[in-house]
Amino acid sequence: MNTAVNVNVVHESEAQRQHARVKIPAVLRYLTKARERVEQPISDLSAGGFSFSAGKAPVRIGDYHKGRLQFQLESLDLGIDIEFQVRSVDPDSQRVGCQFHNLKPREQATLHQLISAYLSGELVGVGDLLNTLQRENFTKARKNGAGGAGMGVLARLKAVTFSLAVFLVGLAAFGFIFKSLYGLYFVTHAQSGLVSVPSLQVTMPREGTVNSLLGPDATVAKGAPIASFSASMLEMLKGHLTDAQLTPANIEELFGKQMKGTLTSPCNCKVARQLVADGQFANKGDVIFELVPQDTHATVLASFPYRNFAQARPGTRASFWVAGEDTPRYGKIVSSSLHEGGLSADIRVVIEPEQTLTSNLAGQPVEVTLDRGPSFDWMIDKALAAGL
């Protein structure tokens, strides 16, 4: 048997006394367990129950019945369907005390209106009841009292976890927005960048054909042979023969003779490019190889749009990320110039790294950024200058 009135709603006058008993003229009608019809006037009525005189009807404590309370209002009969339980029986006066069960919100609102009007001495009309039933008379019940005193350990842990998750999501969103705005207004990105090492060129000493002695990207010590070349004897002796020696027979003989030579490395280098293929004819002074010295320090070349002229000036600290590395590096812009030395929409800057870049990184792409916003180092320097 359900003895709760309604755990989901709380009447607006719940904080007031609900069990003030009033003698409102009303009639109770219900059927006994033996299916006998009982109709008795109500002795008194409250928001929690009522009493009536049982008369000859058999009544016992604990009996549960369904019935109807009938009220007379302005020549209109008002009926309220109820469920009630007998809580006390006076054998001398036959007075029976009953308690309401499972009263619906509309019935509760009607009873409160009738009792309040009777206590204040007002007449209850149909319009008053309609106005009461149309408005919202109930609110949500308070949860577990103040401060969550009724919450269990699991419920508290769940609430704290949910609150922490919401806080972390909000914090992550704020950090993402802050980072995006900071990158938009305070960070300048280079259009392109690469690791640059000064290269040496090996040229052809005579007209002839070339054959490389090294593979691509090979390293070679200083003075070691890197290629062989073949030149005609006529080319070797050109400028040293007299007019008497330049007879057709001598020229044909000298042209048919070949002289071989060797090209050597001017440094401890790495072969960056071979510009003349093996067996191909090259003129005197043509560049055969581009070599990258292995004992020199690399710099970073970067290109910025011309509109970032103020940010990409010499002396500015830059950060760059070499492809294939996991951490960024830092350096300082030492020079800036326009591309190709003339009018251009791009600025070319040279960055001197704070840490030495090995020459074997030559040609690697680099992501370069200029951060012109406040940094932690800047704030620390200011704090130290202020004596904090």
Residue pairs with C-beta under 8 A, 6 or more apart in sequence:
1 64
1 85
1 101
2 101
2 102
3 85
3 101
4 102
5 100
5 101
5 102
5 103
5 108
6 102
6 103
6 104
6 105
6 108
7 141
8 140
8 141
9 105
9 138
9 139
9 140
9 141
10 138
10 139
10 140
10 141
10 142
11 108
11 109
11 112
11 137
11 138
12 137
12 138
12 139
13 112
13 116
18 46
18 47
18 48
19 46
19 47
19 48
19 49
20 46
20 47
20 115
20 119
21 44
21 45
21 46
21 51
22 44
22 45
22 46
22 115
22 118
22 119
23 43
23 44
23 45
24 42
24 44
24 45
24 71
24 114
24 115
24 118
25 41
25 42
25 71
25 72
26 41
26 42
26 45
26 50
26 69
26 70
26 71
27 39
27 40
27 41
27 42
27 69
27 70
28 38
28 39
28 40
28 41
28 42
28 50
28 52
28 67
28 68
28 69
28 70
29 37
29 38
29 39
29 67
29 68
29 70
30 38
30 65
30 66
30 67
30 68
31 37
31 38
31 65
31 66
31 67
32 38
32 57
32 58
32 65
33 63
34 58
36 57
38 57
40 52
40 53
40 54
40 55
40 57
41 52
41 53
42 50
42 51
42 52
42 69
43 50
43 51
43 52
43 53
43 95
44 50
44 51
45 69
45 111
45 114
45 115
46 115
47 108
47 111
47 112
47 115
48 99
48 100
49 84
49 87
49 97
49 98
49 99
49 100
50 69
50 84
50 98
50 100
51 95
51 96
51 97
51 98
52 95
52 96
52 98
53 93
53 94
53 95
53 96
54 89
54 94
54 95
54 96
55 94
59 86
59 89
59 96
60 86
60 89
61 86
61 87
61 88
61 89
62 85
62 86
63 85
63 86
64 83
64 84
64 85
64 86
64 101
65 83
65 84
65 85
65 86
66 81
66 82
66 83
67 81
67 82
67 83
67 84
68 79
68 80
68 81
68 82
69 79
69 80
69 82
70 77
70 78
70 79
71 77
71 78
71 79
71 80
71 114
72 78
73 124
73 125
73 126
73 129
74 125
74 126
76 126
78 110
78 129
80 107
80 110
80 111
81 107
82 100
82 103
82 107
83 100
83 101
83 102
83 103
84 98
84 99
84 100
84 101
85 98
85 99
85 101
86 96
86 97
86 98
87 97
87 98
87 99
88 95
88 96
88 97
89 95
89 96
89 97
90 96
103 111
105 137
105 138
106 133
108 137
109 132
109 133
109 137
109 138
110 129
110 132
110 133
112 132
112 137
113 124
113 128
113 129
113 132
114 124
117 123
117 124
117 128
118 124
143 150
144 150
144 151
148 156
148 159
151 159
182 373
185 373
186 371
186 372
186 373
187 369
187 370
187 371
187 372
187 373
188 304
188 308
188 311
188 312
188 369
188 370
188 372
189 367
189 368
189 369
190 302
190 303
190 304
190 367
190 368
190 369
190 370
191 303
191 304
191 305
191 346
192 302
192 303
192 365
193 300
193 301
193 302
193 303
193 320
193 365
193 366
193 367
193 368
194 300
194 301
194 363
194 364
194 365
194 366
195 298
195 299
195 300
195 322
195 357
195 361
195 362
195 363
195 364
195 366
196 298
196 299
196 300
196 301
196 350
196 362
197 292
197 293
197 296
197 298
197 299
197 359
197 362
198 293
198 296
199 272
199 290
199 291
199 292
199 293
200 266
200 267
200 269
200 290
200 291
200 292
200 293
201 287
201 289
201 290
201 291
202 226
202 227
202 263
202 265
202 266
202 287
202 288
202 289
202 290
202 291
203 285
203 286
203 287
203 288
204 210
204 229
204 276
204 282
204 283
204 284
204 285
204 286
204 288
205 229
205 261
205 263
205 284
206 229
206 231
206 235
206 236
206 261
206 284
207 231
207 232
207 235
207 281
207 282
207 283
207 284
208 229
208 230
208 231
208 232
208 235
208 281
208 282
209 229
209 230
209 279
209 280
209 281
209 282
210 227
210 228
210 229
210 263
210 276
210 278
210 279
210 280
210 282
210 288
211 227
211 228
211 229
211 230
211 278
211 279
212 226
212 227
212 274
212 278
213 225
213 226
213 227
213 228
214 220
214 226
214 227
214 271
216 271
216 274
217 270
217 271
218 270
218 271
219 268
219 269
219 270
219 271
219 294
220 226
220 265
220 268
220 269
220 270
220 271
220 291
221 265
221 268
222 265
222 266
222 267
222 268
222 269
223 264
223 265
224 264
224 265
225 262
225 263
225 264
225 265
226 263
226 264
226 265
226 271
226 289
227 262
227 263
227 288
227 289
228 260
228 261
228 262
228 263
229 260
229 261
229 262
229 263
229 282
230 258
230 259
230 260
230 261
231 258
231 259
231 260
231 261
232 254
232 255
232 256
232 257
232 258
232 259
233 254
233 255
233 257
233 258
233 259
234 251
234 254
234 255
234 257
236 259
237 254
241 250
263 288
263 289
265 291
266 291
267 291
267 293
267 294
267 295
268 293
268 294
268 295
269 291
269 292
269 293
269 294
270 291
270 292
270 294
270 359
270 360
270 362
271 289
271 290
271 291
271 292
272 289
272 290
272 291
272 292
272 362
272 363
273 289
273 290
274 288
274 289
275 286
275 287
275 288
275 289
275 290
276 282
276 286
276 287
276 288
282 288
292 359
292 362
293 359
294 359
294 360
295 359
296 359
297 353
297 356
297 357
297 359
298 353
298 357
298 358
298 359
298 361
298 362
299 334
299 350
299 351
299 352
299 353
299 357
300 318
300 320
300 331
300 350
300 351
300 353
300 357
300 366
300 368
301 348
301 349
301 350
301 351
302 318
302 320
302 348
302 349
302 351
302 366
302 368
303 339
303 346
303 347
303 348
303 349
304 311
304 312
304 346
304 347
304 349
304 370
305 345
305 346
305 347
306 344
306 345
306 346
306 347
308 347
308 370
309 347
311 370
311 372
312 333
312 336
312 347
312 349
312 370
313 333
313 336
314 333
314 334
314 335
314 336
315 332
315 333
316 332
316 333
316 370
317 330
317 331
317 332
317 370
317 371
318 330
318 331
318 332
318 333
318 351
318 368
318 369
318 370
319 328
319 329
319 330
319 368
319 369
319 370
319 371
320 328
320 329
320 330
320 331
320 351
320 353
320 366
320 367
320 368
320 369
321 328
321 329
321 366
321 367
322 329
322 357
322 361
322 364
322 366
323 364
323 365
323 366
324 364
329 353
329 354
329 355
329 357
330 353
330 354
330 355
331 351
331 352
331 353
331 354
332 351
332 352
332 354
333 349
333 350
333 351
333 352
334 350
334 351
334 352
335 349
335 350
336 347
336 348
336 349
336 350
337 347
337 348
337 349
338 344
338 346
338 347
338 348
339 346
339 347
339 348
351 368
